[in-house]
Amino acid sequence: MEHRIIDLHVHSTESDGTLTPTEIVSAAKAAGLSAFALTDHDTAAGVSKAAPAAAACGIEIGRASCRERV
């Protein structure tokens, strides 16, 4: 069985987080994550900003927003 480390609740500067979407990708890579979900409040705009860096690092990215249809 493959074991992966993921974080399913991450906020970026697109809402109330302290890292930009791209900086989150770098932090996720440094922490050994294989995937994370960007869960900013009221927007999923950060996903398109993080996606190129995540793809280059081999990190899967998901999105969730309580107000935006995904």
Backbone as a printed PyTorch tensor [residue, N CA C, xyz], in Angstrom:
tensor([[[  0.8380,  -1.1720,   0.0000],
         [  0.0000,   0.0000,   0.0000],
         [  0.8900,   1.2450,   0.0000]],

        [[  0.5770,   2.1530,  -0.8770],
         [  1.3120,   3.4180,  -0.9510],
         [  0.8000,   4.3860,   0.1130]],

        [[  1.7090,   5.0250,   0.8110],
         [  1.3390,   6.0230,   1.8170],
         [  1.7050,   7.3950,   1.2790]],

        [[  0.7340,   8.3030,   1.3570],
         [  0.9450,   9.6660,   0.8900],
         [  0.5840,  10.6310,   2.0090]],

        [[  1.2660,  11.7540,   2.0330],
         [  0.9490,  12.7990,   3.0010],
         [  0.2420,  13.9150,   2.2440]],

        [[ -0.9560,  14.2700,   2.7090],
         [ -1.7410,  15.3170,   2.0700],
         [ -2.2920,  16.2700,   3.1300]],

        [[ -2.6390,  17.4650,   2.7120],
         [ -3.2820,  18.4470,   3.5820],
         [ -4.5690,  18.8760,   2.8910]],

        [[ -5.6950,  18.6530,   3.5310],
         [ -6.9870,  18.9170,   2.9170],
         [ -7.6100,  20.2460,   3.3250]],

        [[ -6.8420,  21.1150,   3.9740],
         [ -7.3980,  22.4150,   4.3810],
         [ -6.2910,  23.4610,   4.4380]],

        [[ -6.1020,  24.1660,   3.3160],
         [ -5.0490,  25.1790,   3.2050],
         [ -5.6700,  26.4740,   2.6840]],

        [[ -5.3370,  27.6010,   3.3250],
         [ -5.7950,  28.9140,   2.8720],
         [ -4.6010,  29.7040,   2.3490]],

        [[ -4.8190,  30.4700,   1.2820],
         [ -3.7670,  31.3150,   0.7170],
         [ -4.1160,  32.7880,   0.9260]],

        [[ -3.2850,  33.6510,   0.3880],
         [ -3.5510,  35.0880,   0.4690],
         [ -4.7680,  35.4920,  -0.3630]],

        [[ -5.3340,  34.5650,  -1.1280],
         [ -6.5840,  34.8560,  -1.8380],
         [ -7.7360,  35.0220,  -0.8450]],

        [[ -7.5640,  34.5280,   0.3900],
         [ -8.5420,  34.7840,   1.4580],
         [ -7.7710,  35.2150,   2.6990]],

        [[ -7.7040,  34.3820,   3.7220],
         [ -7.0820,  34.8120,   4.9770],
         [ -5.7780,  34.0910,   5.3120]],

        [[ -5.1220,  33.5110,   4.3150],
         [ -3.8500,  32.8320,   4.5340],
         [ -2.6780,  33.8010,   4.4890]],

        [[ -1.5070,  33.3070,   4.8170],
         [ -0.3160,  34.1590,   4.8490],
         [  0.6370,  33.9060,   3.6820]],

        [[  0.4380,  32.8310,   2.9390],
         [  1.2840,  32.5110,   1.7790],
         [  0.4820,  32.6540,   0.4940]],

        [[  1.1570,  33.0710,  -0.5780],
         [  0.5030,  33.1110,  -1.8820],
         [  0.2670,  31.6720,  -2.3460]],

        [[ -0.5970,  31.4730,  -3.3360],
         [ -0.7970,  30.1150,  -3.8380],
         [  0.5000,  29.4400,  -4.2920]],

        [[  1.3750,  30.1850,  -4.9510],
         [  2.6490,  29.6160,  -5.4040],
         [  3.5680,  29.2940,  -4.2300]],

        [[  3.5760,  30.1500,  -3.2290],
         [  4.3920,  29.8870,  -2.0360],
         [  3.8900,  28.6370,  -1.3010]],

        [[  2.5820,  28.4000,  -1.3290],
         [  2.0280,  27.1920,  -0.7060],
         [  2.5770,  25.9460,  -1.3870]],

        [[  2.6840,  25.9850,  -2.7020],
         [  3.2480,  24.8410,  -3.4320],
         [  4.6730,  24.5700,  -2.9540]],

        [[  5.4750,  25.6080,  -2.8410],
         [  6.8580,  25.4430,  -2.3710],
         [  6.8930,  24.8730,  -0.9580]],

        [[  6.0240,  25.3780,  -0.0900],
         [  5.9610,  24.8780,   1.2910],
         [  5.4910,  23.4320,   1.3310]],

        [[  4.5400,  23.0910,   0.4800],
         [  4.0440,  21.7090,   0.4200],
         [  5.1490,  20.7570,  -0.0290]],

        [[  5.9010,  21.1680,  -1.0260],
         [  7.0160,  20.3480,  -1.5140],
         [  8.0530,  20.1570,  -0.4090]],

        [[  8.3920,  21.2470,   0.2850],
         [  9.3830,  21.1690,   1.3640],
         [  8.9090,  20.2940,   2.5140]],

        [[  7.5990,  20.2420,   2.7310],
         [  7.0340,  19.4310,   3.8130],
         [  6.8190,  17.9760,   3.4060]],

        [[  7.0660,  17.6550,   2.1420],
         [  6.9010,  16.2830,   1.6850],
         [  5.4770,  15.8970,   1.3380]],

        [[  4.6220,  16.8880,   1.0960],
         [  3.2350,  16.5790,   0.7290],
         [  3.1630,  16.1050,  -0.7170]],

        [[  2.2330,  15.2190,  -0.9980],
         [  1.9980,  14.8040,  -2.3750],
         [  0.7570,  15.4760,  -2.9450]],

        [[ -0.0510,  16.0870,  -2.0730],
         [ -1.2620,  16.7810,  -2.5200],
         [ -1.7440,  17.7240,  -1.4250]],

        [[ -2.4750,  18.7480,  -1.8540],
         [ -3.1460,  19.6170,  -0.8920],
         [ -4.4100,  20.1780,  -1.5350]],

        [[ -5.3470,  20.5840,  -0.6930],
         [ -6.5740,  21.2220,  -1.1670],
         [ -6.5350,  22.6810,  -0.7600]],

        [[ -6.6960,  23.5540,  -1.7220],
         [ -6.7390,  24.9830,  -1.4660],
         [ -8.1880,  25.3390,  -1.1240]],

        [[ -8.4150,  25.7350,   0.1060],
         [ -9.7770,  25.9160,   0.6240],
         [-10.0440,  27.3710,   1.0160]],

        [[ -9.6440,  28.2980,   0.1610],
         [ -9.8560,  29.7130,   0.4450],
         [-11.3420,  30.0330,   0.5910]],

        [[-11.6240,  31.0480,   1.4000],
         [-12.9970,  31.4930,   1.6000],
         [-13.4890,  32.2480,   0.3690]],

        [[-14.6610,  31.8910,  -0.0940],
         [-15.3850,  32.6280,  -1.1380],
         [-14.7310,  32.6650,  -2.5200]],

        [[-13.6920,  31.9120,  -2.7370],
         [-13.0380,  31.9350,  -4.0450],
         [-12.2200,  30.6660,  -4.2850]],

        [[-12.0820,  30.3270,  -5.5320],
         [-11.1750,  29.2510,  -5.9370],
         [-10.1190,  29.8000,  -6.8920]],

        [[ -9.9640,  31.1220,  -6.9140],
         [ -9.0470,  31.7950,  -7.8400],
         [ -7.5920,  31.3850,  -7.6410]],

        [[ -7.2060,  31.0260,  -6.4390],
         [ -5.8230,  30.6590,  -6.1710],
         [ -5.3910,  29.3690,  -6.8420]],

        [[ -6.3470,  28.5340,  -7.1920],
         [ -6.0000,  27.2530,  -7.8130],
         [ -5.2800,  27.4710,  -9.1380]],

        [[ -5.7920,  28.3770,  -9.9650],
         [ -5.1450,  28.6170, -11.2650],
         [ -3.7640,  29.2350, -11.0900]],

        [[ -3.5520,  29.9540,  -9.9970],
         [ -2.2380,  30.5390,  -9.7260],
         [ -1.2490,  29.4860,  -9.2280]],

        [[ -1.7330,  28.5050,  -8.4790],
         [ -0.8750,  27.4620,  -7.9230],
         [ -0.6520,  26.2950,  -8.8810]],

        [[ -1.5720,  26.0860,  -9.8020],
         [ -1.5470,  24.8910, -10.6540],
         [ -0.2500,  24.6890, -11.4360]],

        [[  0.3120,  25.6960, -12.1010],
         [  1.5540,  25.4480, -12.8480],
         [  2.7150,  24.9980, -11.9540]],

        [[  2.8730,  25.6430, -10.8120],
         [  3.9530,  25.2600,  -9.8920],
         [  3.7070,  23.8660,  -9.3260]],

        [[  2.4490,  23.5640,  -9.0140],
         [  2.1220,  22.2390,  -8.4790],
         [  2.4160,  21.1550,  -9.5150]],

        [[  2.0440,  21.3940, -10.7500],
         [  2.3070,  20.4120, -11.8100],
         [  3.8050,  20.2000, -11.9930]],

        [[  4.5760,  21.2790, -11.9350],
         [  6.0260,  21.1750, -12.1010],
         [  6.6770,  20.3920, -10.9700]],

        [[  6.0640,  20.4360,  -9.7860],
         [  6.5990,  19.7250,  -8.6130],
         [  6.0260,  18.3300,  -8.4530]],

        [[  5.0280,  17.9790,  -9.2610],
         [  4.3870,  16.6780,  -9.1190],
         [  3.4410,  16.6040,  -7.9330]],

        [[  2.9100,  17.7510,  -7.5260],
         [  1.9760,  17.8020,  -6.4060],
         [  0.5670,  17.9630,  -6.9430]],

        [[ -0.3440,  17.1520,  -6.4520],
         [ -1.7470,  17.2800,  -6.8390],
         [ -2.3800,  18.4080,  -6.0370]],

        [[ -3.2610,  19.1530,  -6.6850],
         [ -3.9420,  20.2450,  -6.0090],
         [ -5.4440,  20.1150,  -6.2340]],

        [[ -6.1810,  20.2860,  -5.1680],
         [ -7.6350,  20.2770,  -5.2370],
         [ -8.1480,  21.6260,  -4.8020]],

        [[ -9.4280,  21.8400,  -4.9430],
         [ -9.9830,  23.1200,  -4.5150],
         [-11.3230,  22.9070,  -3.8500]],

        [[-11.6300,  23.8200,  -2.9610],
         [-12.9220,  23.8080,  -2.2890],
         [-13.2190,  25.2280,  -1.8420]],

        [[-14.4340,  25.6460,  -2.0460],
         [-14.8710,  26.9610,  -1.5990],
         [-16.3190,  26.8460,  -1.1710]],

        [[-16.6480,  27.4590,  -0.0520],
         [-18.0120,  27.3470,   0.4350],
         [-18.9870,  28.2160,  -0.3510]],

        [[-18.5040,  29.1240,  -1.1640],
         [-19.3880,  30.0360,  -1.9000],
         [-19.3170,  29.9040,  -3.4040]],

        [[-18.2950,  29.2880,  -3.9180],
         [-18.1220,  29.2180,  -5.3680],
         [-18.3800,  27.8010,  -5.8460]],

        [[-19.1230,  27.6850,  -6.9190],
         [-19.3430,  26.3670,  -7.5030],
         [-18.0740,  25.9060,  -8.1770]],

        [[-17.7240,  24.6390,  -7.9420],
         [-16.4930,  24.1100,  -8.5300],
         [-16.8010,  22.9890,  -9.4870]]])
